[in-house]
Amino acid sequence: MRDAEHMTGAERRVEAGAGAAFLLAAAAVAVLFPTQPVADWWQLAIAVGMMALAAHVRFAIPSGYTVPIMLVSVPVLFLVPPGLFPAVTAAALVVGGLPDVLRGRAAADRMLLALPNAWYSVGPAVVFGLAGPMSSHAPDVPVLLLALVAQIACDLAASAIRETFLGGPSLREQIRESDWVYLVDVALAPVGFALAVAAEHRAWTLMLIAPLLLLLHAFAAERRQRLEQLVELSNAYRGTAMVLGDVIESDDEYTGEHCKSVVALALAVADSLGLDAAQRRRVEFGALLHDVGKVAIPKEIINKRGPLDAAEWEIIKTHTTEGQRMLDTVGGIMSDVGRIVRAHHERWDGTGYPDGLAADAIPVESRIVAACDTWHAMTSSRSYREAMAFHVALAELRSVSGSQLDPVVVSVLARLVTEEHDAARAVRGPRRVEAPAEAVAEAAATSVDPPAGEPAG
């Protein structure tokens, strides 16, 4: 876990600065808004204790974790004067973080995060302070909604400023990554208000939420354990894929290097097309293992210099189904990857193999792998031919867009390789034209599919 790692020097400086700014803001809130009547010490202790317990309940989400602190912070906002709310929140976050530090689950310098993470409390405190005394039994709904908006705004602003100094994601990316956090806050706010009604005049009733928080803590721990197991399983699948990749390379060095080169290009195309995480993973494994079935093909056919006869070509074509069979044996997500491997020689016009799929019936992952496989096969040298020049290969690639290859994938791939080519030319300086116009025209008139006897990647 990241919590167990010490912060970098830059992180410590930024978080210390954010914490100092919070202390100034909390002091300003305390001065601006009267704290009379001051809550009894035992009420403050209950507020700190319950908020600390809530802060210790961490549910894992895609962008990190979220805590059900709204269950407690809403009633505490009614229980203590607005001027004290930021201070109580900061104290609770400090107390809530101590157990992990004492048990060695979190680095001690992570305690610096308690004050910056309390920034969310400033917004509601200011709204309640400006609104004046309010009872949960006669709430001003617009004020409550404004307090919720102010809380999210303060938290997001504080996070954005900190990430800016640390060179982190943009504000838009942070909003996208934090959507779960704010959805949980909004969902729990009404429940927190119901608890505020019960606890406003009987502060001790706030402690009744402790069993629920402990139960949520158990659920959160189980969820974290399951996610860790999923990560381990994913790593195991990735390790299996890498081992199979090594098997391919040991069996045929060119095929192994070819597969690894296709991976980076295929992932770049997948990212440009906006594929989700599961699709991206299938693209990665599919690109790495698209030729795994070739280990079952006799080497004398794979390495044959002359043309293949019809029978040999039919054997070559079985590498797609052999690859699927091998990956089905592994099972799990590798079975999904097997379907990608099976279809990576299908054609957009339906004349490919082994199933004659066409257009969108071909998995998008297979379409990506097919285009990147084709590009790398054209631009890399083999024992029986030299690599095509860049512009010749690009013309060839575009010539089969809409017939052999998905036109959308080809468009994205052509843009990516052109950008990479132009950037490389800018670094090494201008060179002579790489191929005469007649060579480009001749290449455009041919098919990317291998002629008899020349297996593609």
N, C-alpha and C positions, 0 to 999 in steps of 0.2 A: 504493500500500500504506500501511496505517496506520503501519507501522514508520518510514516516512520523515517522518511528522509529529511535530513536537515535542509533548511532553506539556503538558497544561494545568497551571496552578499548583496546582490541587487534586490532580491526579494525582501531581505531583512530591512534594508534601507527604505524601500517603498512602503512596506507594511508598518514600520515604525513611524514613518511620516503620516500615514493614513490614521494610525492610532492616535498620534498627537493631535491631529486635526479633529478627530472625534472627541477627544477630551475637551478641547476648546469649545466645540459645539454643545457638548453636554453641559459644560459649565455655563454657557450662554443661556441655554434653555432653563437651567435651574435658577438663574438670576432673573430672567425675563418673566417667568411664571411662578407665582407664589406657591410655596409648598406647605401652606397652612390649610387645614390642620395636617400636621405631619402624621403619617401612618405609624401605628405602634410597631415596635421593633420586631415583634413576633409575626406581624403581618408581612413586613418586609422580608423576614426570614423565610416564610412560606412562599412568597412570591419568587425569591431567588432560588429556593430549593426546587420548586416545581418547574420553573423555567430551565434550570440546569439539567433536570432529569429529561425534559423534553428535548433539549439540545443534544443530549447524549444518544437519542434514538435516531440513527442515521439509516435512511432507506436509500439503497443504491439506485441511481437513475443513469441514463446514458451519458450525461455530462458530468457526473460525479455523485453527489448525494443530496438529499433534502431531509429536513427535520420537521416534525409536526409541532413546531413551537407556537404556531397560531392558536393551538388548543389552550395554551396558557397565557400567551402574551395579551390576548384580547381581554380576558378577565382581569389581568394585572393592570391593564391600562385604566380600567374603572376602579381598581382597588387602591392604587397609589396616586399621588398627585402627579400631573403631567411633567412637572419640573424634575421629578425623580425617576421617571420612566427610563430614560437612556442609561442612567447610572445603574439602575436595577438590572437592566438587560445586559450591560457589560459585565457586571458582577456574576450574573448567572452563566454567561458564556465562559468566563474564566473558571468558575467552579465546575461546569460541565466538562471542560477539557482536561481537568486535572487527573481523573482516573486513568485515562489512556497514557498520559505522560508518566505517571507513577508506575504503571505496569509495563512501561517500555514499548507500548504500541504506537506512540507518537513522540517525535523529537521534541525536546524541551523548547526549542525556539519557535515551535508551532503555536505556542501560547501567545505569541505576538499577534496572531490572527484574531484573537478574541475581541479586541477593541475595534479594529476595522470592520469586523463582521457585525458589530452592533450598530452600524450606521443606519440600518433600516428603522431603528426605534426613534430616530430624531424626527422623521416626518409625522408620524401619528402624535407624538408628544406636542409638536408645534400646533397641529390642527386642534387637538383637545384643549391646549392652553389658550388658543385664540377663541375657541367656542365658549369657553367658560364651563362652570360646573354642569355636569350632565349625569343623569341616573340611567342605568341600564333598564330600569323599569319604565322609563319614559324617554326612549332614545330619539335623537334627531337623526333620521336615516341618511339625509344628505351629508351630515358631518361624518357619520360612520363610513360611508362610501369614500368620502374625500380622504379620510384617514388611511383607508386601505390603499388608495391610489398613491398617497404621499409615501407610504411605506415602501411600495414597489419602486417608486421613482427614486427615493433616497438610496435604496439598496442597489439599483441598477446604475445610478450615477456614480456611487462610490466604487463599484466594481469596474465600471468603464474607465474611470480615472486611473485606478491602480493598474489595470491591464495595459493602458496606454503607456505608462511609464515603464512597464515590463516588456513592451513590445508584443503584447498578446493579441488575441483576436479582435476584430473590429466590433463596434457596437452592434451592428446587425447580426454578426455571428454570435455574440454574447446573448442577444435576445433569443435567437433560435436555440442556443444550447440551454438557456435557463427557462424555457417555456414550462417544463415540468415543475420546476421550483415554484413558479408563480401560480400555476394551476392548482397545485397542492395548497398554497396559501389561501387562494380564493375559495377553494372547496371547504377548507377547515374553518374559515372565518365565521360562518353562521353557527357552527358547533361551539366555537370559542365564545361567541356572544351568549349562547344559551347557558354556558357555564358562568359567564359574568353575571347573569341575572340571579343565579343561585348563590354566588360568592360575594356579591356586593356588600351585603350586610352581615354575612357570616363567612369571614375570610377563611376559616378553618375548613369549610366545605371544598375549597380548592384542592385540598389534599386527597379528596376522593378520586381525583383523576389519576393518582399514582398507579393503581393497579392496571388501568388501561395503558398507561405509558410503559409499564413494565412488560405488558403483553405485546405491545407494538415493538418494544426492544427485542423480544424473542423472535417475533416475525421478521424483523429487519436483519437479525443475525442469521436466521435460516436462509433468507433471500441472499444475503451476501455470500454465504457458504455455497449456495447453489450456483451463483454467478461465478465464483472462483472455480468451481468444478467445471462449469461450461468453458471457462477460459483454458483450463488444463486440457479439456477434451479438444478444444479448437487447436491448441498448440500441438496436441498429439496428431490431429489430422494434418496440420501443417508439416510436422516432422515426417509423417508418412509420405506426403507429397514430395518433400525434399529428398527422401530416400529413393523414391521411385524415379525422381529426376536424376539422381546419381546413377541409378541402374541404367537409365537410358543413355547417359553419357558414357558409362563404362562399356556399354554394348556398341555404341556408335558415337564417337566424339562429336562429329558435326551435328547430329540430331540433338544431342544433349545441349550443346552451346546454342543451337538454333532455338530450342524451346525456351531457354532462359532469356534469350534476347527478345523473344516475342512477348514475354510477360510484361516488361516495363512499358512497351508500346501499347499493349492491350489495356493495361490499367490506365494509361493516359487517355485513351479513347473512352473508356468506361466513365472516367471522371468528367470528361467533357460532355458526355451524354447524360450525366446526372443519375447514373444507376445507384440503387440503394446499396446498403452494406452487404446484404446477402448476395445480390447479383455481382457486386464487385469481387467478392470472395470467389464466386464460381468462375468469374473471368480469370482471376489470378491462377487458380488451380487448373482450370481448363487450358490456359495458355501454357502452363508449365508441363502439363501431362498430355497435351493433345496428340503427341506421337508415341505415347507409352506402348501402344499396341504393336509398334514396330519391333519390339524385343522378341515377338513371336514370329517375325518374318525371317526366313533364312538370310544369312549375311551375304550370300552370293547374289541374292536378288537386290538387297538394299545397296550394295556397293558395286553393282554391275555398271561398267563404263558404257557399254553399248546399249542399243535400244532393247527394251523389254518386249517379249512376245505377248500375245493376248492372254495366255495362261498365267504368265508371271505378273502381268498387270492386274489380273483379277485377284491374285494373292496379295499384292500390295494394297489393294482396296480394302482388304479385310482388317487392316490395322485399326480402322475406326471401331468396328464391332469387337475386335479383340481388346482394344483399350477399354471399352465399356464393360466387357466381361471381367477384366482384371479389377476395375474400380468397384464394380458391384460386389466383388468378393470382399473388399475392404468394408463396404457398407457405410451407413450414416450419410454424411454430406458428400462422401466420395461417390455415392450412387447418383446424386444430382450432378456431380461433375462428370460422371460417366456419360450422362445424356448429352452434355455439352461436347464431349470428345467424340461421341458417335456422330453428331451432326455437323462437325466442322468442315466436312467436304460436301455438304449440301450446297446447291446453287440457288441464287435468288429466283431464277427462271424455272426451277423445278427439275433440272436435268442432272443434278448431282447425285451422290450416293451416300449412304446405302439405301435410303428410304424414299428418295425423290421428293423431299419436302420443298416447298416454295415460299418465298416472301416471309410474311410474319409467322408462318407455321414453323420456321426455323428459329430456335431459341436465340434471343438477341445476343447472349453470351457467345454462342457458336458463330454468329455473324461477325462479331468483333474479332474473335480468334482467327476466323478464316481470312479476313482482310489483312490483319497484321502478319499472319503466317505467310500469306502471298507476298506482301511487301518485303519481308525479310528474306524470303527465298529468292526474290529477284535481285536484291541488293547485296547478297553475300556470295562469295566465290565457292565453287565446288571443284572437285577434281576433274570434272568433264566440261566445265565452262567457267568463264570469268563473270564477276558480278556486273549487272547492268549499271550504266551511268545514271546518276540521279534523275535527270530530266527524261531519259528514256523509260526508266522504271515508273516515273510519275505518269507519263503519258499512257503507259501500259495499264496502270492501275485504273485510271479514269476511263479507259476504253471499255473496261468490263463492268463499270458501274451500271447497275440495273439489269445486268444479264447474269454474270457470275456472282457479283457481290452486292450487298445492300448499299444503295446509293447514299443514304444518310451516313452510314458508317464510313464509306469511302470519302465523302466530303470532309468529315471530321479528321480522318486519318491523313488525308492530303494536306489539310491545313497544318496539322501538327508537325508532319515531317518537313513541310516547307519552312515553317518557322524555325525548326531545329537546323535545317540546312542553311538558311539565311544567316542565322546567328553564328554558325561555324564559319561561314564565308567572311563575315564581318571581322571575326577574330584573326583569321589567317590571311585576309586580304583578298583582292580580286584575282580570279584565275581565268584561264581561257575557257571558252564554251566547252562543256564536257562531251557534247555529242552533236554531230551535224544534223541539220533539219531532216535530211532524208532518212537518217537512222531513227529519229523520233517517229516519223511517219510510218516507217516500216514496222516499228514496234507496236504502234497503235493499231495496226491492222491484224495483229496476232492475238491469240488467246493466252491468258495467264495460266490456264490449265496446262499441265505438262504434256508435251508430245509423247507418243508411245516410247517408253523406255526411259523417261526422265521423271522420277517421282518428285512431287513437290514436297514442301516441308510438312 
